[in-house]
């Protein structure tokens, strides 16, 4: 059931080398989805695969976040709680609903952090497209 929504999708730009081993090279853009609950993780991953077919989307249990981060070296991590490694090394990350709160925390490519009062799928797509 693979479909590409070409009218809704624009090709994501290639991420510039960050100096931390995250050059996209031949593998292209990668995102790691490791949030709870599992159903959210699966829905986010499936939707991203449909809407951004040029981006490699990986899923992981939150407990496996660091190992999968080191294996995949994604440009974007979406998680329930970033580890110190992810906070320090991921070019960009999104912490969804920290501690069950209704907001999200985003670390951008420039290293700045911001708290968004809500997170919807369009906002997540715009973060991914900005990488």
N, CA, C and O atoms as a MOPAC input file, in Angstrom:
PM7 MOZYME 1SCF
protein

 N      0.82300 1    -1.18000 1     0.00000 1
 C      0.00000 1     0.00000 1     0.00000 1
 C      0.87500 1     1.25400 1     0.00000 1
 O      0.54700 1     2.24400 1     0.65400 1
 N      1.97000 1     1.20900 1    -0.72300 1
 C      2.85900 1     2.35900 1    -0.81900 1
 C      2.27500 1     3.36200 1    -1.80300 1
 O      2.05100 1     3.03700 1    -2.96900 1
 N      2.03000 1     4.58000 1    -1.33400 1
 C      1.58600 1     5.66000 1    -2.20000 1
 C      2.40400 1     6.88500 1    -1.86100 1
 O      2.70500 1     7.14000 1    -0.69500 1
 N      2.75600 1     7.63000 1    -2.86700 1
 C      3.46400 1     8.88400 1    -2.62900 1
 C      2.52200 1    10.02500 1    -2.94000 1
 O      2.01600 1    10.12300 1    -4.05800 1
 N      2.28300 1    10.87400 1    -1.98800 1
 C      1.42900 1    12.03000 1    -2.18400 1
 C      2.28200 1    13.15000 1    -2.77800 1
 O      2.68600 1    14.08700 1    -2.09000 1
 N      2.54200 1    13.01900 1    -4.07700 1
 C      3.47000 1    13.94100 1    -4.72200 1
 C      2.96500 1    15.37500 1    -4.71600 1
 O      3.77100 1    16.30600 1    -4.70600 1
 N      1.66200 1    15.57500 1    -4.72000 1
 C      1.16500 1    16.94600 1    -4.70400 1
 C      1.34900 1    17.58300 1    -3.34100 1
 O      1.39900 1    18.80900 1    -3.24500 1
 N      1.45200 1    16.79300 1    -2.28800 1
 C      1.61100 1    17.32600 1    -0.94300 1
 C      3.07300 1    17.33100 1    -0.51200 1
 O      3.41900 1    17.95200 1     0.49300 1
 N      3.91900 1    16.65600 1    -1.24900 1
 C      5.28400 1    16.43100 1    -0.79700 1
 C      6.26700 1    17.26600 1    -1.59400 1
 O      6.19800 1    17.34000 1    -2.82100 1
 N      7.17900 1    17.88900 1    -0.87500 1
 C      8.30300 1    18.49800 1    -1.56500 1
 C      9.55300 1    17.79100 1    -1.07300 1
 O      9.64300 1    17.38300 1     0.08500 1
 N     10.48900 1    17.65700 1    -1.95400 1
 C     11.71800 1    16.94900 1    -1.58500 1
 C     12.42600 1    17.69100 1    -0.46500 1
 O     12.65700 1    18.89700 1    -0.54700 1
 N     12.76400 1    16.95500 1     0.57700 1
 C     13.46200 1    17.55500 1     1.70600 1
 C     14.88100 1    17.90300 1     1.30100 1
 O     15.53000 1    17.12900 1     0.59700 1
 N     15.37200 1    19.04900 1     1.73300 1
 C     16.74100 1    19.41500 1     1.39900 1
 C     17.73200 1    18.50000 1     2.09800 1
 O     17.43100 1    17.91200 1     3.13600 1
 N     18.89800 1    18.39100 1     1.52300 1
 C     19.94200 1    17.59400 1     2.14400 1
 C     20.54200 1    18.39300 1     3.28600 1
 O     20.84200 1    19.57900 1     3.14400 1
 N     20.71100 1    17.73900 1     4.40200 1
 C     21.26300 1    18.38800 1     5.58300 1
 C     22.74400 1    18.64500 1     5.38900 1
 O     23.46700 1    17.74700 1     4.95800 1
 N     23.22000 1    19.85300 1     5.69600 1
 C     24.65300 1    20.10400 1     5.57500 1
 C     25.40800 1    19.33200 1     6.63500 1
 O     24.85500 1    19.03100 1     7.69200 1
 N     26.65600 1    19.00700 1     6.37100 1
 C     27.44000 1    18.29200 1     7.37000 1
 C     27.49000 1    19.09100 1     8.66500 1
 O     27.70300 1    20.30400 1     8.65000 1
 N     27.29300 1    18.40800 1     9.77700 1
 C     27.26500 1    19.08900 1    11.05900 1
 C     28.60500 1    19.04900 1    11.75500 1
 O     28.79200 1    19.70500 1    12.77900 1
 N     29.53900 1    18.28900 1    11.21500 1
 C     30.81400 1    18.15200 1    11.89000 1
 C     30.77100 1    17.08200 1    12.96100 1
 O     31.74800 1    16.88400 1    13.68200 1
 N     29.64800 1    16.39100 1    13.07200 1
 C     29.48900 1    15.36200 1    14.10100 1
 C     29.20700 1    14.00100 1    13.48900 1
 O     28.65200 1    13.12600 1    14.15300 1
 N     29.57300 1    13.81600 1    12.25800 1
 C     29.34900 1    12.51600 1    11.63500 1
 C     27.96000 1    12.33700 1    11.08800 1
 O     27.54700 1    11.20900 1    10.81700 1
 N     27.21500 1    13.42800 1    10.91500 1
 C     25.84000 1    13.31300 1    10.44700 1
 C     25.67800 1    13.73500 1     9.00000 1
 O     24.56600 1    14.04500 1     8.57400 1
 N     26.75100 1    13.75500 1     8.24000 1
 C     26.65200 1    14.06900 1     6.81700 1
 C     25.75000 1    13.02000 1     6.18700 1
 O     25.94200 1    11.82200 1     6.39400 1
 N     24.76700 1    13.47000 1     5.41800 1
 C     23.81100 1    12.53000 1     4.85000 1
 C     24.43400 1    11.63600 1     3.79800 1
 O     23.99400 1    10.49800 1     3.63000 1
 N     25.44400 1    12.11100 1     3.08500 1
 C     26.12400 1    11.29300 1     2.09100 1
 C     25.14700 1    10.62600 1     1.15400 1
 O     24.12100 1    11.20700 1     0.79900 1
 N     25.46100 1     9.40200 1     0.74700 1
 C     24.62800 1     8.67700 1    -0.20800 1
 C     23.35800 1     8.15300 1     0.42900 1
 O     22.40000 1     7.84500 1    -0.28000 1
 N     23.32400 1     8.04500 1     1.73500 1
 C     22.15000 1     7.47100 1     2.38900 1
 C     20.98800 1     8.42900 1     2.46500 1
 O     19.85800 1     7.98400 1     2.66400 1
 N     21.20400 1     9.72000 1     2.31600 1
 C     20.11500 1    10.67900 1     2.35800 1
 C     19.65800 1    11.00200 1     3.76600 1
 O     20.28600 1    10.60900 1     4.74900 1
 N     18.56500 1    11.71600 1     3.84300 1
 C     18.00100 1    12.17100 1     5.11200 1
 C     17.42100 1    10.99400 1     5.89200 1
 O     16.78200 1    10.10600 1     5.32700 1
 N     17.66200 1    11.00800 1     7.22000 1
 C     17.15200 1     9.95800 1     8.09700 1
 C     16.47600 1    10.57500 1     9.31700 1
 O     16.94200 1    11.57900 1     9.85700 1
 N     15.38500 1     9.96900 1     9.73800 1
 C     14.69200 1    10.38600 1    10.96000 1
 C     14.44600 1     9.14600 1    11.80300 1
 O     14.12500 1     8.07900 1    11.28000 1
 N     14.59900 1     9.29900 1    13.11000 1
 C     14.37800 1     8.21400 1    14.06800 1
 C     13.19700 1     8.59500 1    14.94200 1
 O     13.20900 1     9.64200 1    15.58800 1
 N     12.18100 1     7.74900 1    14.96300 1
 C     10.97500 1     7.98500 1    15.74900 1
 C     11.00700 1     7.00700 1    16.92100 1
 O     10.95400 1     5.79400 1    16.72100 1
 N     11.09200 1     7.53400 1    18.14700 1
 C     11.26200 1     6.67900 1    19.33000 1
 C     10.43200 1     7.20300 1    20.49900 1
 O     10.91400 1     7.27000 1    21.62900 1
 N      9.19700 1     7.56800 1    20.22500 1
 C      8.34000 1     8.12300 1    21.26800 1
 C      7.34900 1     7.08900 1    21.79900 1
 O      7.14900 1     6.02900 1    21.20600 1
 N      6.75200 1     7.42000 1    22.90300 1
 C      5.65600 1     6.64900 1    23.48700 1
 C      4.39100 1     7.48100 1    23.34200 1
 O      4.47000 1     8.70900 1    23.29000 1
 N      3.25300 1     6.85800 1    23.27600 1
 C      3.01100 1     5.42100 1    23.21400 1
 C      3.34000 1     4.84400 1    21.84600 1
 O      3.49100 1     5.57000 1    20.86300 1
 N      3.44600 1     3.53600 1    21.80800 1
 C      3.85100 1     2.83600 1    20.58700 1
 C      2.93000 1     3.14000 1    19.40800 1
 O      3.40200 1     3.25900 1    18.27800 1
 N      1.64300 1     3.26700 1    19.64700 1
 C      0.71800 1     3.52700 1    18.53900 1
 C      1.00400 1     4.88500 1    17.90900 1
 O      0.89800 1     5.02000 1    16.69000 1
 N      1.36200 1     5.89500 1    18.70100 1
 C      1.74500 1     7.19900 1    18.14600 1
 C      2.99000 1     7.06000 1    17.28700 1
 O      3.08000 1     7.62500 1    16.19700 1
 N      3.94700 1     6.29900 1    17.79900 1
 C      5.21100 1     6.09000 1    17.07800 1
 C      4.93600 1     5.44600 1    15.71200 1
 O      5.48900 1     5.87200 1    14.69900 1
 N      4.09200 1     4.43500 1    15.69200 1
 C      3.79400 1     3.73500 1    14.44700 1
 C      3.02300 1     4.61700 1    13.46500 1
 O      3.28900 1     4.58900 1    12.26400 1
 N      2.08200 1     5.39000 1    13.96900 1
 C      1.29500 1     6.27000 1    13.09700 1
 C      2.17700 1     7.38100 1    12.52400 1
 O      2.10900 1     7.67300 1    11.33000 1
 N      3.00300 1     8.00000 1    13.37200 1
 C      3.90700 1     9.05200 1    12.89800 1
 C      4.84200 1     8.48400 1    11.83500 1
 O      5.03200 1     9.09500 1    10.78300 1
 N      5.42000 1     7.33000 1    12.10200 1
 C      6.34500 1     6.71200 1    11.16100 1
 C      5.66200 1     6.39200 1     9.83000 1
 O      6.19700 1     6.69900 1     8.76500 1
 N      4.50000 1     5.78500 1     9.89200 1
 C      3.77900 1     5.42400 1     8.66100 1
 C      3.40300 1     6.67100 1     7.85400 1
 O      3.53700 1     6.68400 1     6.63000 1
 N      2.93800 1     7.70200 1     8.53200 1
 C      2.55300 1     8.92700 1     7.83200 1
 C      3.77000 1     9.60500 1     7.19300 1
 O      3.69200 1    10.08100 1     6.06100 1
 N      4.88600 1     9.64600 1     7.91400 1
 C      6.10000 1    10.24200 1     7.34300 1
 C      6.58500 1     9.46500 1     6.13700 1
 O      7.03200 1    10.05800 1     5.15500 1
 N      6.50200 1     8.15100 1     6.19600 1
 C      6.92200 1     7.32600 1     5.04700 1
 C      6.06000 1     7.61500 1     3.82700 1
 O      6.55500 1     7.61000 1     2.70000 1
 N      4.77900 1     7.86600 1     4.04400 1
 C      3.87100 1     8.17800 1     2.93300 1
 C      4.10700 1     9.58100 1     2.38800 1
 O      4.15400 1     9.78200 1     1.17400 1
 N      4.25300 1    10.54200 1     3.28300 1
 C      4.32700 1    11.93500 1     2.86900 1
 C      5.71900 1    12.40600 1     2.48700 1
 O      5.86000 1    13.38700 1     1.75800 1
 N      6.74400 1    11.72200 1     2.96600 1
 C      8.12400 1    12.07600 1     2.64800 1
 C      8.88200 1    10.81600 1     2.24400 1
 O      9.76500 1    10.36000 1     2.97100 1
 N      8.53500 1    10.24500 1     1.07200 1
 C      9.12800 1     8.95900 1     0.66800 1
 C     10.63600 1     9.02600 1     0.41600 1
 O     11.29300 1     7.98500 1     0.39400 1
 N     11.19600 1    10.21500 1     0.22600 1
 C     12.63900 1    10.33000 1    -0.01200 1
 C     13.44900 1    10.30300 1     1.28200 1
 O     14.68000 1    10.30400 1     1.24800 1
 N     12.76400 1    10.27900 1     2.41600 1
 C     13.44000 1    10.29100 1     3.71400 1
 C     13.35000 1     8.89700 1     4.32800 1
 O     12.28400 1     8.28100 1     4.33500 1
 N     14.47900 1     8.40600 1     4.84400 1
 C     14.47700 1     7.11500 1     5.54100 1
 C     13.92900 1     7.33200 1     6.94400 1
 O     14.44900 1     8.14500 1     7.70800 1
 N     12.87900 1     6.59800 1     7.27200 1
 C     12.23600 1     6.71000 1     8.57600 1
 C     12.47500 1     5.41000 1     9.33400 1
 O     12.19300 1     4.32300 1     8.82800 1
 N     12.99100 1     5.53000 1    10.54100 1
 C     13.26200 1     4.38000 1    11.40800 1
 C     12.46100 1     4.53600 1    12.68700 1
 O     12.22800 1     5.65200 1    13.15300 1
 N     12.03800 1     3.41000 1    13.25500 1
 C     11.36800 1     3.44400 1    14.55300 1
 C     12.19100 1     2.65300 1    15.56000 1
 O     12.94400 1     1.74500 1    15.20700 1
 N     12.02400 1     3.02700 1    16.82000 1
 C     12.76900 1     2.38200 1    17.88800 1
 C     11.97200 1     2.46600 1    19.17400 1
 O     11.21300 1     3.41300 1    19.38500 1
 N     12.14400 1     1.48400 1    20.02300 1
 C     11.62700 1     1.57200 1    21.37600 1
 C     12.38800 1     2.68700 1    22.08400 1
 O     13.58600 1     2.84100 1    21.84700 1
 N     11.74400 1     3.46400 1    22.93500 1
 C     12.46600 1     4.51800 1    23.66200 1
 C     13.67500 1     4.00500 1    24.43800 1
 O     14.67800 1     4.71000 1    24.54900 1
 N     13.59800 1     2.79100 1    24.97300 1
 C     14.73200 1     2.22600 1    25.72000 1
 C     15.94200 1     1.95700 1    24.83300 1
 O     17.06200 1     1.85200 1    25.33300 1
 N     15.73100 1     1.84600 1    23.52400 1
 C     16.81700 1     1.57500 1    22.57800 1
 C     17.28800 1     2.83700 1    21.85100 1
 O     18.04700 1     2.74800 1    20.88600 1
 N     16.84500 1     4.00400 1    22.30600 1
 C     17.09900 1     5.25300 1    21.59500 1
 C     18.58300 1     5.49700 1    21.33900 1
 O     18.96700 1     5.77400 1    20.20200 1
 N     19.41900 1     5.40100 1    22.35800 1
 C     20.84000 1     5.71000 1    22.16100 1
 C     21.51300 1     4.76400 1    21.18100 1
 O     22.24800 1     5.20300 1    20.29600 1
 N     21.26800 1     3.47300 1    21.33300 1
 C     21.88100 1     2.50300 1    20.42700 1
 C     21.44900 1     2.71400 1    18.98900 1
 O     22.26900 1     2.65400 1    18.07300 1
 N     20.16300 1     2.96200 1    18.78900 1
 C     19.65900 1     3.19200 1    17.43900 1
 C     20.15600 1     4.52900 1    16.89200 1
 O     20.43200 1     4.64400 1    15.69700 1
 N     20.26900 1     5.52100 1    17.74000 1
 C     20.81100 1     6.80500 1    17.30600 1
 C     22.23400 1     6.62500 1    16.77800 1
 O     22.57500 1     7.13000 1    15.70800 1
 N     23.05200 1     5.90900 1    17.53100 1
 C     24.44100 1     5.69400 1    17.11000 1
 C     24.53600 1     4.84500 1    15.84100 1
 O     25.44200 1     5.03700 1    15.03100 1
 N     23.61100 1     3.91700 1    15.67100 1
 C     23.61800 1     3.05300 1    14.48800 1
 C     23.15100 1     3.80600 1    13.24400 1
 O     23.73600 1     3.65600 1    12.17200 1
 N     22.11600 1     4.60200 1    13.38000 1
 C     21.47000 1     5.24700 1    12.23500 1
 C     22.05700 1     6.62100 1    11.93400 1
 O     22.12900 1     7.01600 1    10.77100 1
 N     22.47600 1     7.35600 1    12.96300 1
 C     22.93400 1     8.74000 1    12.84600 1
 C     21.91600 1     9.60300 1    12.09000 1
 O     22.22000 1    10.16700 1    11.03900 1
 N     20.70200 1     9.69200 1    12.64800 1
 C     19.65200 1    10.46800 1    11.97000 1
 C     19.86200 1    11.96900 1    12.11000 1
 O     20.54500 1    12.43300 1    13.02200 1
 N     19.26600 1    12.71500 1    11.19200 1
 C     19.29700 1    14.16400 1    11.26500 1
 C     18.21300 1    14.68500 1    12.20500 1
 O     18.34200 1    15.77900 1    12.75600 1
 N     17.12900 1    13.89500 1    12.39400 1
 C     16.03500 1    14.27500 1    13.28000 1
 C     15.67800 1    13.09700 1    14.16400 1
 O     15.58200 1    11.96200 1    13.69700 1
 N     15.48100 1    13.37600 1    15.45100 1
 C     14.99800 1    12.38000 1    16.40100 1
 C     13.69600 1    12.90800 1    16.98600 1
 O     13.62500 1    14.05300 1    17.43200 1
 N     12.66600 1    12.06800 1    16.98100 1
 C     11.40000 1    12.37500 1    17.64400 1
 C     11.28400 1    11.37800 1    18.78600 1
 O     11.30400 1    10.16800 1    18.56400 1
 N     11.16400 1    11.88700 1    20.00900 1
 C     11.18400 1    10.99400 1    21.16400 1
 C     10.33700 1    11.55000 1    22.30800 1
 O      9.88400 1    12.69500 1    22.27200 1
 N     10.14000 1    10.72200 1    23.30600 1
 C      9.43400 1    11.14600 1    24.51200 1
 C     10.37600 1    11.80300 1    25.49800 1
 O      9.97200 1    12.66600 1    26.27600 1
 N     11.63800 1    11.39200 1    25.46400 1
 C     12.65300 1    11.97000 1    26.34300 1
 C     14.01800 1    11.80900 1    25.68400 1
 O     14.50900 1    10.68800 1    25.55200 1
 N     14.63600 1    12.91200 1    25.26900 1
 C     15.96300 1    12.77700 1    24.65900 1
 C     16.99800 1    12.41200 1    25.72500 1
 O     16.95500 1    12.90800 1    26.85100 1
 N     17.90300 1    11.55600 1    25.35600 1
 C     19.00800 1    11.22500 1    26.25100 1
 C     20.04800 1    12.33600 1    26.14200 1
 O     19.96000 1    13.18700 1    25.25700 1
 N     21.01500 1    12.32800 1    27.02600 1
 C     22.08600 1    13.32600 1    26.95700 1
 C     22.83000 1    13.23400 1    25.62700 1
 O     23.20800 1    14.25300 1    25.05000 1
 N     23.03800 1    12.00700 1    25.14600 1
 C     23.69900 1    11.81400 1    23.85600 1
 C     22.89300 1    12.46100 1    22.73100 1
 O     23.45100 1    13.18400 1    21.90600 1
 N     21.59900 1    12.20800 1    22.69500 1
 C     20.74200 1    12.78300 1    21.64900 1
 C     20.71000 1    14.30100 1    21.78200 1
 O     20.81900 1    15.01100 1    20.78300 1
 N     20.56300 1    14.80100 1    23.00000 1
 C     20.55200 1    16.25200 1    23.19800 1
 C     21.82800 1    16.89500 1    22.65900 1
 O     21.78100 1    17.96500 1    22.05200 1
 N     22.94600 1    16.25100 1    22.87800 1
 C     24.24700 1    16.80100 1    22.51100 1
 C     24.57200 1    16.58600 1    21.02600 1
 O     25.12700 1    17.48100 1    20.38800 1
 N     24.23800 1    15.42200 1    20.46900 1
 C     24.73600 1    15.04000 1    19.14100 1
 C     23.72700 1    15.10200 1    18.00300 1
 O     24.13100 1    15.23400 1    16.84800 1
 N     22.44200 1    15.01300 1    18.28300 1
 C     21.46000 1    15.04100 1    17.19600 1
 C     21.39200 1    16.44000 1    16.60200 1
 O     21.27500 1    17.41400 1    17.34400 1
 N     21.46100 1    16.56000 1    15.28600 1
 C     21.33800 1    17.88200 1    14.66500 1
 C     20.02600 1    18.57800 1    15.05000 1
 O     20.00400 1    19.78800 1    15.27200 1
 N     18.93700 1    17.80500 1    15.12600 1
 C     17.63800 1    18.34600 1    15.53500 1
 C     16.85700 1    17.23700 1    16.22900 1
 O     16.97000 1    16.06400 1    15.87300 1
 N     16.06900 1    17.62200 1    17.21600 1
 C     15.21100 1    16.64600 1    17.88500 1
 C     13.92200 1    17.31000 1    18.36700 1
 O     13.84400 1    18.52300 1    18.56400 1
 N     12.92400 1    16.45700 1    18.54500 1
 C     11.62500 1    16.89100 1    19.05700 1
 C     11.28600 1    15.99800 1    20.23400 1
 O     11.24900 1    14.77400 1    20.10800 1
 N     11.04200 1    16.61300 1    21.36800 1
 C     10.57500 1    15.88100 1    22.55300 1
 C      9.07300 1    16.09900 1    22.62800 1
 O      8.60500 1    17.20200 1    22.91200 1
 N      8.32400 1    15.03000 1    22.36800 1
 C      6.87200 1    15.11900 1    22.36400 1
 C      6.31400 1    14.94500 1    23.77100 1
 O      6.59600 1    13.95400 1    24.44400 1
 N      5.53700 1    15.89700 1    24.19800 1
 C      4.77000 1    15.81600 1    25.44300 1
 C      5.59900 1    15.37700 1    26.65500 1
 O      5.28600 1    14.37000 1    27.28900 1
 N      6.65400 1    16.13200 1    26.97400 1
 C      7.51500 1    15.74100 1    28.09400 1
 C      6.73100 1    15.61200 1    29.40100 1
 O      5.98900 1    16.51500 1    29.78700 1
 N      6.90900 1    14.48900 1    30.06200 1
 C      6.23000 1    14.24800 1    31.32800 1
 C      4.71700 1    14.25200 1    31.22200 1
 O      4.03100 1    14.49800 1    32.21400 1
 N      4.18500 1    13.98400 1    30.03800 1
 C      2.73700 1    13.96300 1    29.84300 1
 C      2.13600 1    15.34300 1    29.60900 1
 O      0.91700 1    15.46300 1    29.49000 1
 N      2.95400 1    16.37900 1    29.54200 1
 C      2.45900 1    17.73500 1    29.28900 1
 C      1.93000 1    17.84200 1    27.86100 1
 O      2.17500 1    16.96200 1    27.03700 1
 N      1.21200 1    18.91200 1    27.57500 1
 C      0.61400 1    19.05900 1    26.24200 1
 C      1.52300 1    19.78300 1    25.25800 1
 O      1.13000 1    19.98700 1    24.10900 1
 N      2.71600 1    20.17400 1    25.66500 1
 C      3.60700 1    20.90500 1    24.76900 1
 C      4.70800 1    19.98400 1    24.22200 1
 O      4.80500 1    18.81200 1    24.58700 1
 N      5.51600 1    20.54800 1    23.35100 1
 C      6.66700 1    19.83700 1    22.79000 1
 C      7.87600 1    20.75800 1    22.86100 1
 O      7.74100 1    21.98100 1    22.82300 1
 N      9.05000 1    20.16500 1    22.96400 1
 C     10.29900 1    20.91500 1    22.96500 1
 C     11.05300 1    20.54700 1    21.69100 1
 O     11.16300 1    19.37000 1    21.34900 1
 N     11.57100 1    21.55100 1    20.99300 1
 C     12.25100 1    21.34200 1    19.72200 1
 C     13.65100 1    21.93300 1    19.80300 1
 O     13.83100 1    23.07800 1    20.21700 1
 N     14.64100 1    21.14000 1    19.40200 1
 C     15.99900 1    21.65900 1    19.22200 1
 C     16.22300 1    21.74900 1    17.72200 1
 O     16.11700 1    20.75200 1    17.00800 1
 N     16.53000 1    22.93400 1    17.25400 1
 C     16.73100 1    23.18900 1    15.83200 1
 C     18.18500 1    22.97400 1    15.44300 1
 O     19.05200 1    22.79100 1    16.29800 1
 N     18.43500 1    23.00000 1    14.14500 1
 C     19.78700 1    22.82400 1    13.62500 1
 C     20.77900 1    23.84100 1    14.17700 1
 O     21.95900 1    23.53500 1    14.34300 1
 N     20.30000 1    25.04700 1    14.46100 1
 C     21.19800 1    26.07900 1    14.97400 1
 C     21.49300 1    25.91600 1    16.46400 1
 O     22.20900 1    26.72700 1    17.05100 1
 N     20.93700 1    24.86400 1    17.07600 1
 C     21.18900 1    24.59200 1    18.48900 1
 C     20.19800 1    25.24100 1    19.43100 1
 O     20.22100 1    24.97200 1    20.63200 1
 N     19.32300 1    26.09500 1    18.90800 1
 C     18.34300 1    26.74900 1    19.77200 1
 C     17.23300 1    25.76300 1    20.16100 1
 O     16.90300 1    24.83600 1    19.42200 1
 N     16.68100 1    26.00200 1    21.33500 1
 C     15.56200 1    25.19600 1    21.81600 1
 C     14.35300 1    26.10100 1    21.99100 1
 O     14.45800 1    27.25100 1    22.41600 1
 N     13.21500 1    25.54400 1    21.65100 1
 C     11.97800 1    26.28900 1    21.85600 1
 C     10.89400 1    25.34000 1    22.30300 1
 O     10.89800 1    24.15700 1    21.96100 1
 N      9.97500 1    25.86900 1    23.06400 1
 C      8.83300 1    25.09400 1    23.51700 1
 C      7.62900 1    25.50900 1    22.69900 1
 O      7.29900 1    26.69100 1    22.61100 1
 N      6.97600 1    24.52700 1    22.10400 1
 C      5.76600 1    24.78200 1    21.33100 1
 C      4.56200 1    24.39900 1    22.19300 1
 O      4.54000 1    23.30700 1    22.76100 1
 N      3.57500 1    25.26500 1    22.29900 1
 C      2.43500 1    24.95900 1    23.16700 1
 C      1.64400 1    23.73000 1    22.71900 1
 O      1.02600 1    23.04600 1    23.53400 1
 N      1.67100 1    23.46400 1    21.42200 1
 C      1.02500 1    22.26000 1    20.88000 1
 C      1.90900 1    21.71400 1    19.76400 1
 O      2.76800 1    22.41900 1    19.23500 1
 N      1.69000 1    20.46500 1    19.41900 1
 C      2.41500 1    19.85400 1    18.30500 1
 C      1.39000 1    19.14700 1    17.44400 1
 O      0.68300 1    18.25300 1    17.90900 1
 N      1.31500 1    19.55200 1    16.19000 1
 C      0.46900 1    18.83700 1    15.25100 1
 C      1.35200 1    18.27500 1    14.14300 1
 O      2.55000 1    18.55400 1    14.08600 1
 N      0.75300 1    17.48700 1    13.27300 1
 C      1.55000 1    16.80900 1    12.26000 1
 C      2.14700 1    17.79500 1    11.25800 1
 O      3.27000 1    17.59300 1    10.79700 1
 N      1.41900 1    18.85300 1    10.91400 1
 C      1.96200 1    19.84800 1     9.98400 1
 C      3.21000 1    20.51200 1    10.55700 1
 O      4.16000 1    20.79000 1     9.82500 1
 N      3.20900 1    20.76500 1    11.86200 1
 C      4.38500 1    21.35900 1    12.50200 1
 C      5.55900 1    20.38900 1    12.45000 1
 O      6.68900 1    20.78900 1    12.17200 1
 N      5.28800 1    19.11600 1    12.71800 1
 C      6.34900 1    18.11600 1    12.64100 1
 C      6.91600 1    18.03900 1    11.22300 1
 O      8.13100 1    17.94500 1    11.05000 1
 N      6.05800 1    18.07600 1    10.21900 1
 C      6.52700 1    18.07400 1     8.82300 1
 C      7.37000 1    19.30700 1     8.52800 1
 O      8.38300 1    19.20700 1     7.83600 1
 N      6.97500 1    20.45600 1     9.03400 1
 C      7.75500 1    21.67300 1     8.75700 1
 C      9.12000 1    21.60400 1     9.42800 1
 O     10.09900 1    22.11000 1     8.88000 1
 N      9.20300 1    20.98600 1    10.60500 1
 C     10.50700 1    20.79600 1    11.26500 1
 C     11.37900 1    19.88200 1    10.41700 1
 O     12.55100 1    20.17400 1    10.18300 1
 N     10.81100 1    18.78500 1     9.96200 1
 C     11.55800 1    17.83900 1     9.12800 1
 C     11.99900 1    18.49500 1     7.82800 1
 O     13.13300 1    18.30400 1     7.39000 1
 N     11.12300 1    19.25400 1     7.21800 1
 C     11.44400 1    19.91700 1     5.94400 1
 C     12.51100 1    20.98800 1     6.11300 1
 O     13.20000 1    21.33000 1     5.15300 1
 N     12.65500 1    21.51800 1     7.31800 1
 C     13.62300 1    22.56400 1     7.56700 1
 C     15.03800 1    22.05100 1     7.80000 1
 O     15.97300 1    22.84100 1     7.93400 1
 N     15.19500 1    20.75700 1     7.84700 1
 C     16.51900 1    20.16300 1     8.11700 1
 C     17.26900 1    20.01200 1     6.80700 1
 O     18.40300 1    19.53400 1     6.79700 1

